[in-house]
Amino acid sequence: MDTLKVLVLALFALASYTKAENKVVCYYDSRSILRAGQGKFDLSFLEPALQFCSHLVYGYAGINPDNNKLVPLNEQFDITQENYRHVTDLKRRFPGLRILLSVGGGNDVSGEGSEKNMIYRTVIESVDHRLAFINSAKDIVKHYGFDGLDLAWEFPETKPKKIHSSFKKFFINIKHKIVGESVVDENAEQHKEQFIALVRELRNSFRHDGLLLSLSVLPNVNSTVYYDPRQISPNVDFVILHAYDFYTPERNPKEADYPAPLYELLDRKPDENGDYQVRYWLQNGCPNNKIVFGIPTYGRAWKMDDDSGLTGVPPLPIDGPAEAGAYTAEPGLLSYPEICTKIATPNEIRAGYLGKLRKVNDPTKRYGTYAFRLPKDDKEGIWVAFEDPDTAGQKASYAKAKGLGGIAIVDVTLDDFRGLCSGDKYPLLRAARYRL
């Protein structure tokens, strides 16, 4: 009997260890209820995805600039209509699911340029401000049944690459050597230390109630400036690297390029790829099993013009963001179903049909997939780079090969949750989960 009990306990421990090492973190953007037509995401659509998810991240809460407390960004929906409760009640049907409330995520906008989201730096600069945030966050998380908090902290983004002529580049390089690079945060070093203090204080407050704490490293926030992996990682359960959106139509309106390459591209900045982000955190003290690799479910789309060329091979000159999609209603952003339904079949390509997009796969498995349509007659040209089931699966395989803690799908509301592409719902989530 004792031997049997030991065996059962060993199997249970092994199962728990395996589950911990293979997280599938699914982001849910609650604003998706506001989308039009078939892009509208009711909560009922979430349940088929949850069979593949170990964690669900609810986006997003924000911070009240008047008192530094965590608050719902849509109180009418989150509180009055009880969406917080409806989401956390899903644990009754999925008892292994852990649900976290995320704060920030680029959604809590206050100001422009260097002043954008200054409240996130203000909170960490004072012990009293941090305490107000921590106490309010703990109260909301516990009251509504969340299992923890995700810090999608809104530090300033790096500046996008500018397109210059060779002549101008020469003088810019000389200028940088004389006066140095421009900075986006004069107090970055202090903010790094203060953020470590916030994480440590949150962990100490959450520990007694068994609450989880995760960190979402947002796109284009320089980890070398704001994060000390060696000091942060002991105080968080996992770190999600949002390794995408290195190029977007908003940041780069004159040049299109791969927004989420897995490996470094020739003649680009060395840190604009997922592998660099992972290696930085590993080399600076974060354990493999605490790193979760983020995979987007959408594409970034630009408008092609007569200067864009005929091949579609990036980088290529472009004329700003493409027209907004019918579902997402945001210029330059297309959900996966908005893209896959526009891809031409081989027969349509051979017939010379120009209305749809021509897809170009990536046989190197390094850079990503894109599709394009040349401008012609009354058809606007478009170039869009995106994840498909193959590339999502390849990134999951990368995470597995690196021994990472898992993957994050950002987010499920932009995956094909209706099965419009192939009949299968959530094809990107499914492909990534199976390859993991």
N, C-alpha and C positions, 0 to 999 in steps of 0.2 A: 504493500500500500504506500509506504514511504517512497519507494522507488518510482511508483506511478505519479505521486504528487510532485516529485522533483522533475520528472519528465514533462508533466503538464506545465509547471511553472517555467521551465526552460523554453518550451514551445511558445508560451505566452510572451516571454521576454523577447524571443526572436521575432515574433510577429510585431510586437510594439516597436522594436528597433528598426525593422524593415519599413514599417509605416512612417516612422520618423525620418528615415533616410529618403523617402520618396514622396515628398509633399507635392501636391498639385493645388496651388493657391489660385483661386478663381476670383477675379475682381468683378464687382457688380456696381455699375454706375446708376444710382437711383434716378438720375435725370432722364434716363432712357424712357421713362413713362411719358415724357412730353414729346417724343418724336412722332412724326406723322406716319399715317398709313401702315404699311407692313414693317416699318422700322420701330413702331411703338412696342415697348417691352413691358408687358404685364408680368406681375410676380409669378403667375402660373407657368410662364415659360422658363423660369429658373429651375424648377424641380428636375426636369430631364437632365440638366447639366450636373446636378449635385452628386449623382452616382459616380462621377469621375473626379470630384473635388475632395481634398482632405480639409481645406480651409476655404472660407468665403470671406472676402474683404468688402465691406459695405462702404461705398464712396458717395458723398464725402461730408464730413463735418468741417467746421471752421473755428475761428477764434474771434470773440468779441473784442474789438480794439479798445473799448471803454473799460473793461475790467479783466482782460486777459484770460477769460474763461472759455472753455470749449462749448460750442453751441451748434445745433443743427443749422445747416445752410438753407434748408427748406422746411421750416417748422410746421407749416400747414400739412405737408405730405408726410414728413418723418414722424411728427408727434400727434397732430390732430387726427390725421387719417391712420395713425398707428402703424406706419410701415416698418418702423424699428421693431415693434412687437411681432408683426407678421413674419418678418425675416428671421428673427431669433426663434420663433416658434417652429421653424423648419427643422430644428434639431430633434423634435419629437419623431419625425419621419426618418431623419438621417442622424442617428445617435452618435456616430463617430465624427460628425462634422464640427469643426471649431469656427466660430464666426467672430470676426474682428471689425471694429469701427475704425475707419481711416480718417485722419484729419489732414487737410491740406490738399495735396495732389494737383496743385496748379489751379484749383477752383475758387479759392478764397482770395479774390483779387481786390487789392486796395492800392491805387496809384499806378503810375506808369514808370517805365525805365528803371533807374536805380532805386526808385522809391517803391516799386511794386512789391506788395506783400511785406512791407517793412515790419508789420506786426509780428511776424514769425521771429525776427531778430530781436524785437523789443521784449518778447516774452522771455527769452533765454538770458537777457542781460541783467536781470534782477532776481534775487532769491525769492522775493515776495511775488513777483510775476510768475515765476515757475511754480511756486506753491499753489497759486490761484488756479493755474492751468491744470496741474496734477490733481488737485482735489475735485475740480469740476469734471475732469475726464473720468476719474474713478467713479464718481457718483452716477454719471450717465451710463457708463459701461455696465455697472452692476445693476442699476435700476431697470434697464431694458433687456438684460439677459445676454449681453455680448460676452464673449470669452476673453476679450482683450482689446488692445488698442494698436493701431498701425500708425506710425509716424511718417507720413508723406510730407516731410518738412520742406517748406518753400524757401530754400536758400536761393540767392541770385543765380541765374543761369549764365553760362559762358557766352561770350559774344559770338555771333555767327560769322563764318568766313565771308569776307567781302571779295567781290570780283574786281580785280584791278588789271590794267594793262601791264605788260612787262616793264615799260618805262617807269610807271608809277610804283610798281613793286620794288624796284631798285632803291628809290628814295625812301619808301616806307621801311625797308630793312635797315637803312642807315639810321633813320629816326629811332627805331626800336633799340638799336645798339647804343644810341646816345642817351635817350630819356627812358628807355625801358618800355615794356608792354603796359597798356592801360589796364586798370583793375576795376572790378565791379563792386568790391567791398573793401573799404579801407581798414576795417576792423575784423578781417576774416580770421586771423589767428585767435583773437579773443573769442569770436563766435564759435570756433571749433572747440575750444576748451569749455565754453558755457554749454554747448550742446551735449558734450560728454557728461557734464553735471546733470543736465535735464534727464538724460537716459538713465543715469545711475539712480537719481532720485525717484524716477518713475518705477524702476525695477524694485527698489526698496519698498515703495508704497504698494505695489501690485503683488509682491511676493506672498504676503499673508493671506491673500484671497485666491491664490493660484491663477491669477490673470496672466494672459500672454502679452508680450510686447514685441512688435516687429518694426523694422525700419524699411521704408520704401525709398530707395535712392532714385530720385526723379531724373528724367532725361536732361542732359546738358548741364547738370550740376556737378562741378568738378570735385570728385572724391578726394583728390590730393589736397584740396583747399579746406574742405569742411568736415571731413570724417577721418577719425583715427581708428581704423579697424581693430587694432590691438586692444584699445580701451573700450570700444563700443561693444564688440562681439560677446564678451562675458555677460553683458547686461541685457541682451536681447535674445529672443528665441530663434529668430532668423532674420536675414537681410535679403531683401528683394531688389535685384539690380535691374532697373528699367533700361535695358540696353538697346534702345531704339530712338527714333526721331532725331538722329544726328543731323539729318537734313530734313527740313520741312518747307512747305511753300511760304509760311510766315517768316521763318528765319532766313530762307534763301529764295527770294522771289525771282532772282535772275538766273539761277542755275539749278537744274534738277540732278539728283544723285540718289544712290541707294540710301534709304533712311535707316536701315537696320542690318548692316553687314555683320557677319559673324567674325570675320577676320579682317585684318588691315588691307586697305586698298592702296594701290600705287598712287603716289603724289597726293595723298590726303594726310590729315593730321593723324598721328599714330594712335591717339586715344579714341578715335571715332569708330569703334567696333566693339562688339560684345566680348571678345576674347581678352582684349586689353582690360576691360572693366573687371572681369573675373580675376585675371592675374594680379591686378593691383590689390584687390582685397585679400587674395591668398598670400601674396608675398609680404603683406603688411600685417599678418597675424590673425586673419579671420579663418576659422576652421572650415574645411570643405563642406561639411554637412550643415553649416548654418547659412550657406549661400544658396539663394533661389534665383534661377535665371528667368527673367521676364520676356515673354513673347507677345507681340501685339497681334490683334485680330483685325486690323484695319490697314488701309493703304494711304499713302500720301500722294496727291495728284497735282500735277502742274499743267498749265495750258501751253501746248506746242504752237509755234508760229513758223514762218518761212525760214527763220534762221536756225531752227532746231535740227535741221538735217533730216535724212531719210532713214537712218539705221535705228534710231532710238537708243544707241549705246551711250550710257552716261559716263562722265558728266556732260550735259548739253545745255546750250542757252535756251531760255524759256521765258514765257511772258506771264509770270505771276501764277497764282493758284488756279486750278481748274474750277469749273462751275460746281456749286454745291450739289451733293447727291439728294435724291428725293427723300431718303430716310434720315440721313445724318444732318442735312440742312446746314452744313458748314463748308465754305469754300476750301478746297484742297484736302478734304477728308472724306474717304469713302469706306463704308463697312465692307466686310468680305462679301456678303451677298450682293451688294451694289456693284462689286467688281466682277464676281464670277459669272453673273448673268449677262455681262457685257462682253465676255470673251468669245471670240469667233471659233467655231469648230474647224478642223482641217478641211472639210468640204467647202465651208464658206470662204476660207482663205484661197483655196484653189479656184473658186468661182470668181474671185476678185471682189467679194463683197466688202465694202468700205465702211459700213455703218458700225461694226463692232471693233473690239480691240484685239490686236495680235499679241499673244502671250509669248514671252521669251524666258525660257527656263534657265537655270544656273547649273550647268553640269559640274562646276567646281565645288558646289556646296559651300561656298565661302561668302557670297555677296548678297544673293537674294533674287527673287523673281520680279519681273516687271512686264507691263503690257502698254501698248500705245496705239494711237490712231492718228495718222497724219492729217493736218488740216486740208480740207478739200471741199470746194463748192460751199454748201451751207453747213457742212459738218465741222465743228470746232475740233482742233487737234487736242489730244490729251496724252499725258505720260503719267503712269501710276506704278509705284513700286509697293509690293505687298507681300504678306505671308500667305502661302497656300498650304494644304495638308503636308506636302513634301517638305517644304522648308521648316514648318512648325515641328515636324517629326525629326528633322535633322538637328534642330536646336535642342530638342529633348535628348537626342542621342549624345550630343555634345555634353549636356549637363550630366548624363549618366557616366560617360567616359571620364569626366573630370572628377567624379565622385561627389558632385554637388548635392545639396539637400533636396533639390527638386526643381520644379518649374512654376512659373506664374502665368496665367492667361489674362491678358489685359486688353479688353475685358470681355466677358461672355456676352454682353448685350450687343457687341459688334460682330460676333461670330454668326454663322448662319443658323440662328435658333429656330427658324421655320422649315429648314430643309429645302430651300429653294434651289440650291445648286445641284445636288445629286440625290436628294430625297432623304439623306441622313442629316439629322439635326446635330449641330455643333461639330462640324467636320475638323476644325482646327484643334479644338480641345480634345477630341477623340484621338486624332493622329498623334498629338504630343503625348497624351497619356499612355497610349499603347507602346510608343517607342521608349518611353521612360522605364 
